[in-house]
Structures are given as structure tokens and as C-alpha cells.
Amino acid sequence: MRIQFHKRFIKQHKNLKKIWDKFDERFILFTKDPNHPLLNNHPLHGKYDNYRSINITGDIRAVYKEVNKDLVIFIALGTHSELYS
């Protein structure tokens, strides 16, 4: 599986330095098993219809899209209220 990061995601990641270690931990989990229970991987609806989300911390989420079985693009990173309001 190839993984890409949208420029918006990169900017948001850069601004969330306090969670970099946690993101790295969850990202490694995701690459090994996208459906690992700690990630709470789930589909989204509304403005993020056809996207999925994983938990990074209690309130921080990473939103991604499965382009095909070989490509995933992470598009957004932020708190639940920042992303879904």
C-alpha cells in the first residue's frame, strides 16, 4: 500500500507538534493493520462522505481516502470539532 499526504494534512501535522510521537505510533499501526482496534477506523459521512477516519489521540483524528487498494491519501488532521463542524 502506498500512502500520500495532501498538502493540507502536512500543514496541519506541522502545527500539531505535541502529538507527533502519538501520530507516528498510530501511523505505524495503520501501515501494519489499518483495522487495528486502537485506530477505531470508521467511514465518514456528510462533507467527508467516502472518506475514513482513524483516532490519533482521544480527540485528534486523521482523515484519509482509499483511492484504490494500493493507494491511500491522508487529507486532514485535527480535533473532532475542527474537522467535523
Jmol script that loads the backbone (N, CA, C; Angstrom):
load data "model"
ATOM      1  N   MET A   1       0.845  -1.176   0.000  1.00  0.00           N
ATOM      2  CA  MET A   1       0.000   0.000   0.000  1.00  0.00           C
ATOM      3  C   MET A   1       0.894   1.245   0.000  1.00  0.00           C
ATOM      4  N   ARG A   2       0.612   2.144  -0.918  1.00  0.00           N
ATOM      5  CA  ARG A   2       1.302   3.433  -0.954  1.00  0.00           C
ATOM      6  C   ARG A   2       0.474   4.444  -0.159  1.00  0.00           C
ATOM      7  N   ILE A   3       1.171   5.332   0.535  1.00  0.00           N
ATOM      8  CA  ILE A   3       0.493   6.352   1.325  1.00  0.00           C
ATOM      9  C   ILE A   3       1.030   7.720   0.930  1.00  0.00           C
ATOM     10  N   GLN A   4       0.111   8.631   0.644  1.00  0.00           N
ATOM     11  CA  GLN A   4       0.473  10.005   0.310  1.00  0.00           C
ATOM     12  C   GLN A   4      -0.186  10.947   1.312  1.00  0.00           C
ATOM     13  N   PHE A   5       0.356  12.154   1.401  1.00  0.00           N
ATOM     14  CA  PHE A   5      -0.183  13.161   2.306  1.00  0.00           C
ATOM     15  C   PHE A   5      -0.529  14.417   1.520  1.00  0.00           C
ATOM     16  N   HIS A   6      -1.782  14.842   1.633  1.00  0.00           N
ATOM     17  CA  HIS A   6      -2.238  16.069   0.996  1.00  0.00           C
ATOM     18  C   HIS A   6      -1.525  17.253   1.646  1.00  0.00           C
ATOM     19  N   LYS A   7      -1.318  18.339   0.904  1.00  0.00           N
ATOM     20  CA  LYS A   7      -0.608  19.497   1.459  1.00  0.00           C
ATOM     21  C   LYS A   7      -1.317  20.067   2.677  1.00  0.00           C
ATOM     22  N   ARG A   8      -2.638  19.996   2.718  1.00  0.00           N
ATOM     23  CA  ARG A   8      -3.389  20.465   3.891  1.00  0.00           C
ATOM     24  C   ARG A   8      -3.051  19.619   5.115  1.00  0.00           C
ATOM     25  N   PHE A   9      -2.961  18.311   4.931  1.00  0.00           N
ATOM     26  CA  PHE A   9      -2.603  17.408   6.019  1.00  0.00           C
ATOM     27  C   PHE A   9      -1.204  17.745   6.539  1.00  0.00           C
ATOM     28  N   ILE A  10      -0.272  17.958   5.647  1.00  0.00           N
ATOM     29  CA  ILE A  10       1.106  18.265   6.035  1.00  0.00           C
ATOM     30  C   ILE A  10       1.147  19.546   6.872  1.00  0.00           C
ATOM     31  N   LYS A  11       0.408  20.561   6.461  1.00  0.00           N
ATOM     32  CA  LYS A  11       0.353  21.823   7.198  1.00  0.00           C
ATOM     33  C   LYS A  11      -0.254  21.607   8.588  1.00  0.00           C
ATOM     34  N   GLN A  12      -1.340  20.861   8.659  1.00  0.00           N
ATOM     35  CA  GLN A  12      -1.982  20.593   9.948  1.00  0.00           C
ATOM     36  C   GLN A  12      -1.056  19.780  10.851  1.00  0.00           C
ATOM     37  N   HIS A  13      -0.368  18.812  10.291  1.00  0.00           N
ATOM     38  CA  HIS A  13       0.564  17.988  11.062  1.00  0.00           C
ATOM     39  C   HIS A  13       1.681  18.854  11.636  1.00  0.00           C
ATOM     40  N   LYS A  14       2.193  19.763  10.823  1.00  0.00           N
ATOM     41  CA  LYS A  14       3.276  20.648  11.257  1.00  0.00           C
ATOM     42  C   LYS A  14       2.855  21.500  12.459  1.00  0.00           C
ATOM     43  N   ASN A  15       1.577  21.876  12.506  1.00  0.00           N
ATOM     44  CA  ASN A  15       1.057  22.725  13.580  1.00  0.00           C
ATOM     45  C   ASN A  15       0.680  21.962  14.848  1.00  0.00           C
ATOM     46  N   LEU A  16       0.733  20.638  14.808  1.00  0.00           N
ATOM     47  CA  LEU A  16       0.360  19.818  15.965  1.00  0.00           C
ATOM     48  C   LEU A  16       1.579  19.072  16.517  1.00  0.00           C
ATOM     49  N   LYS A  17       2.635  19.795  16.807  1.00  0.00           N
ATOM     50  CA  LYS A  17       3.891  19.182  17.258  1.00  0.00           C
ATOM     51  C   LYS A  17       3.722  18.323  18.500  1.00  0.00           C
ATOM     52  N   LYS A  18       2.783  18.690  19.372  1.00  0.00           N
ATOM     53  CA  LYS A  18       2.617  17.950  20.629  1.00  0.00           C
ATOM     54  C   LYS A  18       2.153  16.510  20.417  1.00  0.00           C
ATOM     55  N   ILE A  19       1.616  16.187  19.237  1.00  0.00           N
ATOM     56  CA  ILE A  19       1.109  14.826  19.008  1.00  0.00           C
ATOM     57  C   ILE A  19       1.947  14.042  18.000  1.00  0.00           C
ATOM     58  N   TRP A  20       3.102  14.557  17.608  1.00  0.00           N
ATOM     59  CA  TRP A  20       3.910  13.876  16.597  1.00  0.00           C
ATOM     60  C   TRP A  20       4.253  12.448  16.985  1.00  0.00           C
ATOM     61  N   ASP A  21       4.658  12.234  18.238  1.00  0.00           N
ATOM     62  CA  ASP A  21       5.005  10.874  18.668  1.00  0.00           C
ATOM     63  C   ASP A  21       3.803   9.938  18.584  1.00  0.00           C
ATOM     64  N   LYS A  22       2.658  10.424  19.038  1.00  0.00           N
ATOM     65  CA  LYS A  22       1.437   9.618  19.007  1.00  0.00           C
ATOM     66  C   LYS A  22       1.025   9.336  17.555  1.00  0.00           C
ATOM     67  N   PHE A  23       1.158  10.351  16.691  1.00  0.00           N
ATOM     68  CA  PHE A  23       0.829  10.137  15.281  1.00  0.00           C
ATOM     69  C   PHE A  23       1.731   9.063  14.688  1.00  0.00           C
ATOM     70  N   ASP A  24       3.031   9.150  14.950  1.00  0.00           N
ATOM     71  CA  ASP A  24       3.964   8.156  14.417  1.00  0.00           C
ATOM     72  C   ASP A  24       3.586   6.748  14.870  1.00  0.00           C
ATOM     73  N   GLU A  25       3.233   6.623  16.138  1.00  0.00           N
ATOM     74  CA  GLU A  25       2.833   5.327  16.688  1.00  0.00           C
ATOM     75  C   GLU A  25       1.601   4.778  15.969  1.00  0.00           C
ATOM     76  N   ARG A  26       0.595   5.630  15.807  1.00  0.00           N
ATOM     77  CA  ARG A  26      -0.651   5.187  15.163  1.00  0.00           C
ATOM     78  C   ARG A  26      -0.454   4.960  13.670  1.00  0.00           C
ATOM     79  N   PHE A  27       0.415   5.756  13.045  1.00  0.00           N
ATOM     80  CA  PHE A  27       0.685   5.593  11.628  1.00  0.00           C
ATOM     81  C   PHE A  27       1.338   4.236  11.358  1.00  0.00           C
ATOM     82  N   ILE A  28       2.275   3.842  12.200  1.00  0.00           N
ATOM     83  CA  ILE A  28       2.917   2.531  12.062  1.00  0.00           C
ATOM     84  C   ILE A  28       1.878   1.425  12.225  1.00  0.00           C
ATOM     85  N   LEU A  29       0.996   1.583  13.214  1.00  0.00           N
ATOM     86  CA  LEU A  29      -0.098   0.613  13.391  1.00  0.00           C
ATOM     87  C   LEU A  29      -0.938   0.526  12.121  1.00  0.00           C
ATOM     88  N   PHE A  30      -1.269   1.691  11.559  1.00  0.00           N
ATOM     89  CA  PHE A  30      -2.096   1.753  10.353  1.00  0.00           C
ATOM     90  C   PHE A  30      -1.433   1.025   9.187  1.00  0.00           C
ATOM     91  N   THR A  31      -0.126   1.220   9.019  1.00  0.00           N
ATOM     92  CA  THR A  31       0.564   0.569   7.898  1.00  0.00           C
ATOM     93  C   THR A  31       0.592  -0.947   8.048  1.00  0.00           C
ATOM     94  N   LYS A  32       0.624  -1.423   9.298  1.00  0.00           N
ATOM     95  CA  LYS A  32       0.635  -2.872   9.548  1.00  0.00           C
ATOM     96  C   LYS A  32      -0.759  -3.477   9.485  1.00  0.00           C
ATOM     97  N   ASP A  33      -1.747  -2.756  10.043  1.00  0.00           N
ATOM     98  CA  ASP A  33      -3.128  -3.246  10.092  1.00  0.00           C
ATOM     99  C   ASP A  33      -4.084  -2.057  10.189  1.00  0.00           C
ATOM    100  N   PRO A  34      -4.609  -1.588   9.049  1.00  0.00           N
ATOM    101  CA  PRO A  34      -5.499  -0.423   9.061  1.00  0.00           C
ATOM    102  C   PRO A  34      -6.744  -0.591   9.945  1.00  0.00           C
ATOM    103  N   ASN A  35      -7.078  -1.823  10.271  1.00  0.00           N
ATOM    104  CA  ASN A  35      -8.271  -2.064  11.081  1.00  0.00           C
ATOM    105  C   ASN A  35      -7.945  -2.449  12.524  1.00  0.00           C
ATOM    106  N   HIS A  36      -6.762  -2.116  12.970  1.00  0.00           N
ATOM    107  CA  HIS A  36      -6.386  -2.392  14.358  1.00  0.00           C
ATOM    108  C   HIS A  36      -7.383  -1.689  15.283  1.00  0.00           C
ATOM    109  N   PRO A  37      -7.843  -2.362  16.340  1.00  0.00           N
ATOM    110  CA  PRO A  37      -8.865  -1.782  17.225  1.00  0.00           C
ATOM    111  C   PRO A  37      -8.483  -0.422  17.841  1.00  0.00           C
ATOM    112  N   LEU A  38      -7.208  -0.181  18.113  1.00  0.00           N
ATOM    113  CA  LEU A  38      -6.806   1.104  18.686  1.00  0.00           C
ATOM    114  C   LEU A  38      -7.069   2.286  17.753  1.00  0.00           C
ATOM    115  N   LEU A  39      -7.132   2.015  16.452  1.00  0.00           N
ATOM    116  CA  LEU A  39      -7.328   3.087  15.480  1.00  0.00           C
ATOM    117  C   LEU A  39      -8.788   3.517  15.357  1.00  0.00           C
ATOM    118  N   ASN A  40      -9.696   2.657  15.756  1.00  0.00           N
ATOM    119  CA  ASN A  40     -11.124   2.938  15.592  1.00  0.00           C
ATOM    120  C   ASN A  40     -11.418   3.424  14.170  1.00  0.00           C
ATOM    121  N   ASN A  41     -10.895   2.706  13.207  1.00  0.00           N
ATOM    122  CA  ASN A  41     -11.059   3.058  11.797  1.00  0.00           C
ATOM    123  C   ASN A  41     -12.533   2.944  11.418  1.00  0.00           C
ATOM    124  N   HIS A  42     -13.081   4.054  10.883  1.00  0.00           N
ATOM    125  CA  HIS A  42     -14.511   4.042  10.547  1.00  0.00           C
ATOM    126  C   HIS A  42     -14.802   4.972   9.371  1.00  0.00           C
ATOM    127  N   PRO A  43     -15.872   4.657   8.620  1.00  0.00           N
ATOM    128  CA  PRO A  43     -16.260   5.505   7.493  1.00  0.00           C
ATOM    129  C   PRO A  43     -16.900   6.801   7.986  1.00  0.00           C
ATOM    130  N   LEU A  44     -16.791   7.829   7.160  1.00  0.00           N
ATOM    131  CA  LEU A  44     -17.380   9.126   7.491  1.00  0.00           C
ATOM    132  C   LEU A  44     -18.543   9.425   6.554  1.00  0.00           C
ATOM    133  N   HIS A  45     -19.315  10.429   6.928  1.00  0.00           N
ATOM    134  CA  HIS A  45     -20.491  10.834   6.152  1.00  0.00           C
ATOM    135  C   HIS A  45     -20.482  12.343   6.005  1.00  0.00           C
ATOM    136  N   GLY A  46     -21.484  12.877   5.355  1.00  0.00           N
ATOM    137  CA  GLY A  46     -21.584  14.325   5.188  1.00  0.00           C
ATOM    138  C   GLY A  46     -20.503  14.844   4.258  1.00  0.00           C
ATOM    139  N   LYS A  47     -19.831  15.925   4.673  1.00  0.00           N
ATOM    140  CA  LYS A  47     -18.820  16.531   3.795  1.00  0.00           C
ATOM    141  C   LYS A  47     -17.634  15.598   3.553  1.00  0.00           C
ATOM    142  N   TYR A  48     -17.452  14.597   4.393  1.00  0.00           N
ATOM    143  CA  TYR A  48     -16.384  13.618   4.228  1.00  0.00           C
ATOM    144  C   TYR A  48     -16.928  12.264   3.762  1.00  0.00           C
ATOM    145  N   ASP A  49     -18.025  12.278   3.031  1.00  0.00           N
ATOM    146  CA  ASP A  49     -18.584  11.035   2.503  1.00  0.00           C
ATOM    147  C   ASP A  49     -17.524  10.344   1.641  1.00  0.00           C
ATOM    148  N   ASN A  50     -17.406   9.059   1.758  1.00  0.00           N
ATOM    149  CA  ASN A  50     -16.407   8.229   1.054  1.00  0.00           C
ATOM    150  C   ASN A  50     -14.995   8.382   1.607  1.00  0.00           C
ATOM    151  N   TYR A  51     -14.848   8.998   2.777  1.00  0.00           N
ATOM    152  CA  TYR A  51     -13.561   9.081   3.463  1.00  0.00           C
ATOM    153  C   TYR A  51     -13.657   8.242   4.730  1.00  0.00           C
ATOM    154  N   ARG A  52     -12.498   8.020   5.344  1.00  0.00           N
ATOM    155  CA  ARG A  52     -12.446   7.259   6.584  1.00  0.00           C
ATOM    156  C   ARG A  52     -11.627   8.045   7.597  1.00  0.00           C
ATOM    157  N   SER A  53     -11.759   7.665   8.864  1.00  0.00           N
ATOM    158  CA  SER A  53     -11.054   8.353   9.936  1.00  0.00           C
ATOM    159  C   SER A  53     -10.425   7.339  10.878  1.00  0.00           C
ATOM    160  N   ILE A  54      -9.246   7.709  11.412  1.00  0.00           N
ATOM    161  CA  ILE A  54      -8.631   6.916  12.466  1.00  0.00           C
ATOM    162  C   ILE A  54      -8.341   7.828  13.651  1.00  0.00           C
ATOM    163  N   ASN A  55      -8.345   7.254  14.841  1.00  0.00           N
ATOM    164  CA  ASN A  55      -8.036   8.005  16.053  1.00  0.00           C
ATOM    165  C   ASN A  55      -6.527   8.101  16.225  1.00  0.00           C
ATOM    166  N   ILE A  56      -6.062   9.303  16.541  1.00  0.00           N
ATOM    167  CA  ILE A  56      -4.658   9.502  16.867  1.00  0.00           C
ATOM    168  C   ILE A  56      -4.529   9.633  18.386  1.00  0.00           C
ATOM    169  N   THR A  57      -5.361  10.486  18.970  1.00  0.00           N
ATOM    170  CA  THR A  57      -5.469  10.598  20.427  1.00  0.00           C
ATOM    171  C   THR A  57      -6.949  10.571  20.751  1.00  0.00           C
ATOM    172  N   GLY A  58      -7.298  10.873  21.992  1.00  0.00           N
ATOM    173  CA  GLY A  58      -8.702  10.882  22.376  1.00  0.00           C
ATOM    174  C   GLY A  58      -9.553  11.805  21.525  1.00  0.00           C
ATOM    175  N   ASP A  59      -8.987  12.935  21.080  1.00  0.00           N
ATOM    176  CA  ASP A  59      -9.770  13.897  20.304  1.00  0.00           C
ATOM    177  C   ASP A  59      -9.188  14.192  18.927  1.00  0.00           C
ATOM    178  N   ILE A  60      -7.979  13.780  18.642  1.00  0.00           N
ATOM    179  CA  ILE A  60      -7.352  14.062  17.346  1.00  0.00           C
ATOM    180  C   ILE A  60      -7.649  12.925  16.383  1.00  0.00           C
ATOM    181  N   ARG A  61      -8.083  13.306  15.160  1.00  0.00           N
ATOM    182  CA  ARG A  61      -8.420  12.341  14.125  1.00  0.00           C
ATOM    183  C   ARG A  61      -7.600  12.605  12.869  1.00  0.00           C
ATOM    184  N   ALA A  62      -7.323  11.560  12.123  1.00  0.00           N
ATOM    185  CA  ALA A  62      -6.710  11.673  10.805  1.00  0.00           C
ATOM    186  C   ALA A  62      -7.719  11.153   9.789  1.00  0.00           C
ATOM    187  N   VAL A  63      -8.002  11.979   8.785  1.00  0.00           N
ATOM    188  CA  VAL A  63      -8.980  11.631   7.759  1.00  0.00           C
ATOM    189  C   VAL A  63      -8.226  11.233   6.493  1.00  0.00           C
ATOM    190  N   TYR A  64      -8.659  10.127   5.905  1.00  0.00           N
ATOM    191  CA  TYR A  64      -7.999   9.658   4.689  1.00  0.00           C
ATOM    192  C   TYR A  64      -9.007   9.091   3.703  1.00  0.00           C
ATOM    193  N   LYS A  65      -8.533   8.928   2.469  1.00  0.00           N
ATOM    194  CA  LYS A  65      -9.360   8.343   1.418  1.00  0.00           C
ATOM    195  C   LYS A  65      -8.603   7.186   0.789  1.00  0.00           C
ATOM    196  N   GLU A  66      -9.307   6.092   0.599  1.00  0.00           N
ATOM    197  CA  GLU A  66      -8.751   4.952  -0.132  1.00  0.00           C
ATOM    198  C   GLU A  66      -9.025   5.187  -1.608  1.00  0.00           C
ATOM    199  N   VAL A  67      -8.005   5.573  -2.353  1.00  0.00           N
ATOM    200  CA  VAL A  67      -8.170   5.837  -3.780  1.00  0.00           C
ATOM    201  C   VAL A  67      -8.397   4.529  -4.520  1.00  0.00           C
ATOM    202  N   ASN A  68      -7.607   3.540  -4.161  1.00  0.00           N
ATOM    203  CA  ASN A  68      -7.786   2.178  -4.651  1.00  0.00           C
ATOM    204  C   ASN A  68      -7.106   1.251  -3.648  1.00  0.00           C
ATOM    205  N   LYS A  69      -7.046  -0.032  -3.947  1.00  0.00           N
ATOM    206  CA  LYS A  69      -6.493  -0.969  -2.954  1.00  0.00           C
ATOM    207  C   LYS A  69      -5.012  -0.743  -2.688  1.00  0.00           C
ATOM    208  N   ASP A  70      -4.344   0.001  -3.560  1.00  0.00           N
ATOM    209  CA  ASP A  70      -2.910   0.234  -3.417  1.00  0.00           C
ATOM    210  C   ASP A  70      -2.540   1.650  -2.981  1.00  0.00           C
ATOM    211  N   LEU A  71      -3.506   2.574  -2.894  1.00  0.00           N
ATOM    212  CA  LEU A  71      -3.186   3.967  -2.593  1.00  0.00           C
ATOM    213  C   LEU A  71      -4.148   4.569  -1.570  1.00  0.00           C
ATOM    214  N   VAL A  72      -3.562   5.171  -0.535  1.00  0.00           N
ATOM    215  CA  VAL A  72      -4.309   5.883   0.500  1.00  0.00           C
ATOM    216  C   VAL A  72      -3.746   7.303   0.570  1.00  0.00           C
ATOM    217  N   ILE A  73      -4.648   8.293   0.657  1.00  0.00           N
ATOM    218  CA  ILE A  73      -4.212   9.682   0.792  1.00  0.00           C
ATOM    219  C   ILE A  73      -4.794  10.258   2.077  1.00  0.00           C
ATOM    220  N   PHE A  74      -3.910  10.667   2.982  1.00  0.00           N
ATOM    221  CA  PHE A  74      -4.342  11.352   4.197  1.00  0.00           C
ATOM    222  C   PHE A  74      -4.590  12.807   3.847  1.00  0.00           C
ATOM    223  N   ILE A  75      -5.796  13.313   4.164  1.00  0.00           N
ATOM    224  CA  ILE A  75      -6.163  14.650   3.715  1.00  0.00           C
ATOM    225  C   ILE A  75      -6.335  15.672   4.833  1.00  0.00           C
ATOM    226  N   ALA A  76      -6.595  15.234   6.059  1.00  0.00           N
ATOM    227  CA  ALA A  76      -6.828  16.192   7.143  1.00  0.00           C
ATOM    228  C   ALA A  76      -6.445  15.592   8.485  1.00  0.00           C
ATOM    229  N   LEU A  77      -6.036  16.473   9.405  1.00  0.00           N
ATOM    230  CA  LEU A  77      -5.650  16.070  10.748  1.00  0.00           C
ATOM    231  C   LEU A  77      -6.076  17.173  11.707  1.00  0.00           C
ATOM    232  N   GLY A  78      -6.814  16.821  12.735  1.00  0.00           N
ATOM    233  CA  GLY A  78      -7.239  17.820  13.705  1.00  0.00           C
ATOM    234  C   GLY A  78      -8.171  17.229  14.738  1.00  0.00           C
ATOM    235  N   THR A  79      -8.682  18.117  15.596  1.00  0.00           N
ATOM    236  CA  THR A  79      -9.616  17.664  16.611  1.00  0.00           C
ATOM    237  C   THR A  79     -10.957  17.315  15.964  1.00  0.00           C
ATOM    238  N   HIS A  80     -11.722  16.561  16.677  1.00  0.00           N
ATOM    239  CA  HIS A  80     -13.042  16.172  16.188  1.00  0.00           C
ATOM    240  C   HIS A  80     -13.852  17.400  15.810  1.00  0.00           C
ATOM    241  N   SER A  81     -13.885  18.415  16.660  1.00  0.00           N
ATOM    242  CA  SER A  81     -14.683  19.614  16.378  1.00  0.00           C
ATOM    243  C   SER A  81     -14.113  20.433  15.212  1.00  0.00           C
ATOM    244  N   GLU A  82     -12.799  20.473  15.058  1.00  0.00           N
ATOM    245  CA  GLU A  82     -12.207  21.199  13.934  1.00  0.00           C
ATOM    246  C   GLU A  82     -12.569  20.553  12.605  1.00  0.00           C
ATOM    247  N   LEU A  83     -12.547  19.255  12.560  1.00  0.00           N
ATOM    248  CA  LEU A  83     -12.767  18.544  11.311  1.00  0.00           C
ATOM    249  C   LEU A  83     -14.235  18.420  10.924  1.00  0.00           C
ATOM    250  N   TYR A  84     -15.093  18.206  11.906  1.00  0.00           N
ATOM    251  CA  TYR A  84     -16.475  17.850  11.591  1.00  0.00           C
ATOM    252  C   TYR A  84     -17.500  18.951  11.832  1.00  0.00           C
ATOM    253  N   SER A  85     -17.064  20.139  12.185  1.00  0.00           N
ATOM    254  CA  SER A  85     -18.024  21.240  12.422  1.00  0.00           C
ATOM    255  C   SER A  85     -18.282  22.031  11.182  1.00  0.00           C
TER     256      SER A  85
END
end "model"
wireframe off; spacefill off
backbone 0.3
color backbone group
